[in-house]
Amino acid sequence: MQTDILIVGSGAAGLYCALSLPRDKNVLIITKDKLENSDSFLAQGGICVLRDENDYESFFEDTMRAGHYENNPQSVDVMIRSSRAVIGELVEIGVRFERDGDGFAYTKEGAHSKPRILFHEDETGKEITSKLLTAVQALPNVRMIENCVMVDLLCENESCLGVVAKSEGGQFFSIQADYTVLATGGIGGLFEHSTNYSHLTGDALAVAIKHGVKLKNIDYIQIHPTTFYEQGNGRKFLISESVRGEGAVLLNWKGERFVDELLPRDVVANAILQEMQKDGKPHVWLSMAAISADEIKTHFPHIYQYCLKAGYDVTKQPIPVVPAQHYFMGGIDVDENSGTSMQRLFAVGETACNGVHGKNRLASNSLLESLVFAKRAAVAIVNGYEIQPKKDEIQIDEKVYEGYEQRYKNVVLTAIEKEKNK
């Protein structure tokens, strides 16, 4: 197959990149699973935005402090200053953020000094990503293929020619492109307990390692403090940080509060783990008693319904919560335009590391960061666009990819462990 621009991944970053490209370019999006099965759909809390110029310094400082000042200040500045324009474009395509009269309603989450988060109930990610998907599906220049797995990069002279892919039927084939954008999401599928979809196993990292594409901070992995505790492995249901932002508190088995719930995620998660060890229990409790029943049912309707089906009425009783792997701050090293160390190869979203998040991501910065730098990738591609000669035929040795799934997982896990031990 041949196309002008190839995007690998159908989450918010990949979709927004496609939407930001000119209509005279043929764009192909391939995705490992169903179009809707990206972690972008699962984001609950919201998306940060710069409320006004008076908010800039505190927004910047909150992001840096949460990231333990290991953030890239230039990238943080770009994200914050681009936020209003991104929100404007989302509203234009029909995203419905909660309103307060004529303006937006803002909520507050952990490690934020003031409310600056826009939201839609407790399904902000679904609201944004579904609207992006609808908008992209309406574009005549974009084609999408589900259940199509990237298994390798096509490279020549340190330049990316496209990818080797595997179809739903198991056939290996090449996709040549002038430019390739990796938007493959996180690494939650590598972990026993995660809020991520299990098919997100760091494929882009594996092929980047194979071809010497630079990585950054791949041992920076965020644990979310509060996921609904259920026995067994598999994806954990997230209890949004905005619940704590609205007043929910964490309790140990004695019913005692043991931590400031609005501290950065890594601090709260560590406090919970210490309390679990102290009590010898598999979880702690989250009480929403400080939030009115009406507020719970309108602001957090899906969390309310999920817990109710599991046997807990959050308007009357606390729920069991436990930390789980949630987000990947590291990834493929990219510049402020999402360019990688390989020519014609870009990376956006959770699979990329532009330094915005530092060592620990500030709540609700993920959707914003993904969108801002996805658009910058699109702009950079267009501004420097050069057609790449396509090869008539590319031979693929399928034997090379036997057992690649487990091999790639092992490669990524080994690289993470090696980085941790430095």
Disulfide bonds with the S-S distance in Angstrom:
none
